[in-house]
Amino acid sequence: MKVFKLPDLGEGLQDAEIVEWHVKAGDEIAADQPLVSVETAKAVVEIPSPYSGRITRLFGNPGEIVRLGAPLAVFDGAGDDADAGAVVGAVQVGQQVVAEAPAGMGRATAAIKATPAVRALARQLDVELTMVTPSGTDGVITAADVQRVAKILTEVGPAEILRGVRRAMAQNMTLAQSEVAAATVIDDADIEAWLPGADVTVRLVRALVAGCYVEPGLNAWFESRTLGRRVLKKIDVGIAVDLPGGLFVPVLRDAANRDAADLRRGLDRMRADLVARRIPPEEMRGNTITLSNFGMIGGKYSAPIVMPPTVAILSAGRIRQQVVAVTGVPAVHRVLPLSLTFDHRVVTGGEAARFLVAAIDDLTLAT
């Protein structure tokens, strides 16, 4: 028997959700014929069959999450034993679940202060102690604390298990918060000189490129294990896109060598592909720096998250009118608030400030 396991889909993804099987047990299939579609943090990916032959078993149903390296299908022929790996959740391989869902991201259970009786009560009421705020002396969780949380959970109903993009976002943000030494600088760009109908996102991309020219060290990847920095020549901008399914970050390639019209076409195409969930996975990988224009929704300043291996993210808030001094005379101008978060392990405060100044200087130009 040959066993095909969930392959590495890139970008450190550890699992995927089954969307649709294109075959069923007993079917004959040719190599490279579509086998299954899975949803990752990036997109819906169609996985082709690695073998030709008859399928004797499929693992997992649509909606279930499969861990990296868990079996997907068994084919007739010589090969591996099928008793390895598991689908996270209800499906088991053989007689046991080999891989478990990731642990919670709250306080470590071992650090929680609670008596054995209270821990037993929490298990009985299906309450994770990491969710309980202690009220006892010296931070000890009491039975009343557990019962309070149990009552709230009963009122709100079963937890919604995060899947796809939102699941990956939770995992990635946990990684970023545990690893990156984040710091943020903020300032405003006076954009009164902009011509009517100016494309805000394109102008921000251009300003980010200007910042990278002055301080190329922010267009870099950092290797935590070796403490090695790689300053990158091409500026591939990850553009944060908010959709009902979650936060996506497609990559606008080689932004420094594209004119405004080409940048806009690229942005429109990426958004259309994201909405249709047909964006190629390679277009969601390998950004060198990130841009978030959250001001299209609301907000003024922010402290966005830097995702390793990148070292910086520029974000823009909502454009507003503000009184400014023009040659000593008060005037009302349009102002764009900016926030630059950077990994202070790699980027100095001076480098970040110079980057932001260069970006603002570009944004103050009329065109």
C-alpha positions in Angstrom: 0.0 0.0 0.0 1.2 3.5 -0.7 0.2 6.3 1.7 0.1 9.9 0.6 0.4 12.3 3.5 -0.4 16.0 3.7 2.7 17.7 2.2 4.4 20.9 3.3 2.4 23.7 1.7 4.9 26.3 2.6 5.2 29.4 4.9 5.4 27.2 8.0 1.8 26.0 7.8 1.2 23.1 10.1 -2.3 22.1 9.0 -5.0 22.6 6.4 -8.8 22.1 6.3 -10.3 19.7 3.8 -12.6 21.5 1.5 -13.5 18.9 -1.1 -12.5 15.4 -2.2 -12.3 15.0 -6.0 -12.4 11.2 -5.7 -13.8 8.5 -3.5 -12.5 5.2 -2.2 -12.4 2.6 -5.0 -11.8 5.2 -7.7 -9.0 4.8 -10.2 -6.9 8.0 -10.4 -3.9 9.1 -12.6 -0.9 10.9 -11.3 -1.3 14.7 -11.2 -5.1 14.3 -11.4 -6.8 16.5 -8.7 -7.1 14.6 -5.5 -8.3 17.0 -2.8 -8.8 20.7 -2.3 -7.7 22.1 1.1 -7.9 25.5 2.7 -4.8 27.0 4.3 -4.1 30.4 5.8 -3.3 31.5 2.3 -5.9 30.2 -0.1 -7.8 27.1 -1.3 -5.1 24.8 -2.7 -5.8 21.9 -5.1 -3.5 19.0 -4.3 -2.8 16.6 -7.2 -2.4 12.8 -6.8 1.2 11.8 -6.6 0.5 8.3 -7.9 -1.6 6.4 -10.5 -3.8 3.6 -9.2 -6.8 2.7 -7.2 -7.6 4.5 -4.0 -8.5 2.2 -1.1 -9.0 4.7 1.6 -9.4 8.4 2.2 -8.8 10.1 5.5 -11.0 13.0 6.8 -14.2 14.7 5.6 -14.8 18.2 4.3 -14.5 20.6 7.2 -11.9 18.6 9.2 -8.4 19.8 9.8 -5.5 17.7 8.8 -2.0 18.1 10.3 1.1 18.3 8.3 2.4 14.8 7.6 -1.0 13.1 8.3 -2.2 10.6 5.8 -4.7 11.8 3.1 -5.1 8.7 1.0 -4.0 5.1 0.6 -3.3 3.7 -2.9 -2.9 0.1 -4.1 0.7 -1.0 -4.4 3.9 -1.5 -2.4 4.9 1.2 0.0 4.3 2.6 3.5 2.0 1.4 6.2 -1.1 3.5 6.6 -1.0 3.6 10.4 0.6 7.0 10.8 -0.6 10.5 11.6 -4.1 11.7 12.2 -6.7 14.2 11.4 -7.2 16.7 14.2 -10.6 16.3 15.8 -13.0 13.5 15.5 -11.3 11.3 12.9 -8.8 8.7 14.1 -6.2 6.6 12.2 -6.1 3.0 13.4 -7.3 3.1 17.0 -5.7 6.3 18.3 -5.3 9.9 17.5 -1.6 10.5 16.9 -1.6 14.3 16.4 -3.6 16.6 18.7 -4.9 20.1 18.0 -2.5 22.9 19.1 -2.7 23.8 22.8 -4.3 27.0 24.0 -2.4 30.2 23.8 -3.1 31.6 27.3 -1.1 31.2 30.5 0.8 28.0 30.8 -1.3 25.5 32.7 1.6 24.6 35.0 1.8 28.2 36.2 -1.9 28.3 37.2 -2.5 28.2 40.9 -5.5 25.9 41.8 -6.1 23.1 44.3 -6.6 19.6 43.0 -10.3 19.8 43.8 -10.7 23.0 41.8 -8.8 21.4 38.9 -11.2 18.4 39.1 -14.2 20.8 39.0 -12.8 22.5 36.0 -12.5 19.2 34.1 -16.0 18.2 35.2 -17.4 21.5 33.9 -15.2 21.5 30.8 -13.5 24.8 31.7 -9.9 25.6 30.7 -8.2 27.1 33.7 -6.3 29.4 31.3 -9.6 31.2 30.8 -10.3 31.8 34.5 -9.4 35.0 36.3 -8.4 34.1 39.8 -10.0 35.9 42.8 -8.3 34.0 45.6 -5.4 35.1 47.7 -2.0 35.2 45.8 -3.7 34.6 42.5 -5.3 31.2 43.4 -8.3 30.1 41.3 -11.3 29.2 43.4 -14.3 27.0 42.8 -16.5 30.1 42.5 -14.1 31.4 39.7 -14.5 28.2 37.7 -18.3 28.1 38.2 -18.6 31.7 37.0 -16.7 30.9 33.8 -18.8 27.7 33.3 -22.0 29.8 33.6 -20.8 32.3 31.0 -19.7 29.5 28.6 -23.1 27.8 29.0 -24.9 31.0 28.1 -22.8 31.7 24.9 -22.8 28.1 23.7 -20.0 26.0 22.1 -16.8 27.6 21.1 -16.2 28.4 17.4 -13.1 26.5 16.4 -10.9 28.8 14.3 -10.3 27.5 10.8 -8.4 28.5 7.7 -7.2 32.1 7.7 -8.3 32.9 11.2 -6.7 29.8 12.7 -3.4 30.7 11.0 -3.7 34.3 12.1 -4.0 33.2 15.7 -1.0 30.9 15.4 1.1 33.5 13.5 0.3 36.3 15.9 1.3 34.1 18.9 4.6 33.4 17.2 5.2 37.1 16.4 4.4 38.3 19.9 6.7 35.7 21.5 9.6 36.4 19.2 9.6 40.0 17.9 10.9 42.9 20.1 8.3 45.4 18.6 8.6 49.2 18.9 6.5 51.8 17.1 7.1 55.4 15.9 4.2 57.6 14.8 3.9 60.9 12.8 1.6 62.7 10.4 2.0 63.4 6.7 0.5 66.7 5.4 -1.2 65.7 2.2 -3.0 68.9 1.3 -1.0 69.1 -1.9 -2.5 65.9 -3.3 -4.5 66.2 -6.5 -8.2 65.3 -6.4 -8.8 61.6 -6.7 -5.3 60.5 -5.6 -4.9 56.8 -5.0 -4.2 56.5 -1.3 -2.9 52.9 -1.3 -0.6 53.5 -4.4 0.8 56.6 -2.7 1.5 54.7 0.4 3.3 51.9 -1.6 5.4 54.6 -3.2 6.2 56.2 0.2 7.2 52.9 1.6 9.6 52.4 -1.3 11.0 55.8 -0.6 11.6 54.8 3.0 13.4 51.7 1.9 15.7 53.7 -0.3 16.8 55.8 2.6 16.9 52.9 5.1 17.2 49.6 3.2 17.7 47.8 6.5 13.9 47.8 7.0 13.5 45.8 3.8 15.0 42.8 5.4 14.6 39.3 6.8 15.9 38.3 10.2 17.0 34.8 11.2 16.4 34.5 15.0 18.4 31.3 15.4 21.6 32.7 13.9 21.0 36.4 14.6 21.6 36.9 10.9 20.1 39.8 8.9 19.5 39.7 5.1 18.9 43.1 3.5 16.9 42.4 0.3 17.3 44.1 -3.0 13.8 43.8 -4.3 10.9 45.4 -2.4 8.1 42.9 -2.3 5.3 44.6 -0.3 2.8 42.5 1.7 -0.5 44.3 1.5 -2.9 43.6 4.4 -6.4 43.0 3.0 -9.4 42.7 5.3 -12.1 40.3 4.1 -15.0 38.6 5.9 -12.9 35.4 6.0 -10.1 37.0 7.8 -6.9 38.9 7.2 -4.9 38.1 4.0 -1.5 39.5 3.0 -0.9 39.0 -0.7 2.4 40.3 -2.1 2.9 43.1 -4.5 6.1 42.2 -6.2 9.0 44.5 -7.2 7.0 47.6 -6.1 10.0 49.9 -6.7 10.1 49.2 -10.4 6.3 49.6 -11.2 4.5 52.8 -12.1 1.3 53.9 -10.4 -1.0 52.4 -13.0 0.7 49.1 -12.8 0.6 49.1 -9.0 -3.2 49.8 -9.1 -3.7 46.9 -11.6 -1.8 44.6 -9.4 -3.7 45.6 -6.3 -7.1 45.2 -8.0 -6.1 41.8 -9.4 -4.9 40.6 -6.0 -8.2 41.7 -4.3 -10.3 40.0 -7.0 -8.4 36.8 -6.6 -8.7 36.9 -2.9 -12.4 37.4 -3.0 -12.7 34.5 -5.4 -10.3 32.4 -3.2 -8.3 31.6 -6.3 -5.0 33.5 -5.6 -2.0 31.2 -6.2 -0.2 30.3 -2.9 3.1 31.7 -4.2 1.5 35.2 -4.4 1.0 35.0 -0.6 4.6 34.2 0.2 7.9 36.0 0.6 7.1 39.6 1.3 10.0 41.7 2.4 8.0 44.5 4.2 4.3 45.1 5.0 1.8 47.8 4.4 -1.6 48.2 6.2 -4.0 50.9 5.2 -6.5 50.3 8.0 -7.6 54.0 7.8 -9.9 52.9 5.0 -12.0 51.5 7.8 -11.2 53.7 10.7 -8.7 54.5 13.4 -5.8 57.0 13.7 -2.6 55.3 14.9 -1.8 51.6 15.5 0.9 49.3 16.7 0.7 46.5 14.0 2.3 43.2 14.3 5.6 42.5 12.6 5.6 38.9 11.2 8.9 37.1 11.1 11.1 37.0 9.1 10.2 40.6 8.1 11.3 43.4 10.3 8.9 46.3 9.6 5.3 47.2 8.8 4.0 50.7 7.9 0.4 51.4 8.6 -1.9 54.4 7.8 -4.9 55.7 9.7 -7.9 57.6 8.5 -7.2 60.9 6.7 -8.5 63.8 8.7 -8.6 67.6 8.6 -6.3 69.3 11.1 -5.1 72.8 12.0 -1.5 73.1 11.0 1.0 76.0 10.9 1.9 77.2 7.4 4.7 79.8 7.5 3.5 80.7 11.0 -0.2 81.0 10.0 -2.9 78.5 11.1 -4.5 76.6 8.2 -6.7 73.5 7.9 -5.0 70.8 5.9 -5.7 67.1 5.2 -3.4 64.9 7.3 -2.6 61.3 7.1 -1.5 59.6 10.3 1.2 57.0 10.0 2.6 54.3 12.4 5.8 52.3 11.7 6.3 49.2 13.8 9.7 47.6 13.6 11.7 44.7 15.2 14.0 46.4 17.6 16.3 43.4 17.6 17.4 44.4 14.1 16.3 48.0 13.5 17.4 51.0 15.5 15.1 53.8 16.5 17.1 56.2 14.4 16.8 54.0 11.3 13.0 53.7 11.8 12.7 57.5 12.3 14.6 58.2 9.1 12.5 55.7 7.2 9.3 57.4 8.4 10.7 60.9 7.5 11.5 59.7 4.0 8.0 58.2 3.6 6.4 61.4 4.8 8.5 63.6 2.5 7.2 61.5 -0.4 3.6 61.7 0.7 3.8 65.5 0.9 4.4 65.8 -2.8 1.5 66.7 -5.1 2.0 63.7 -7.4 
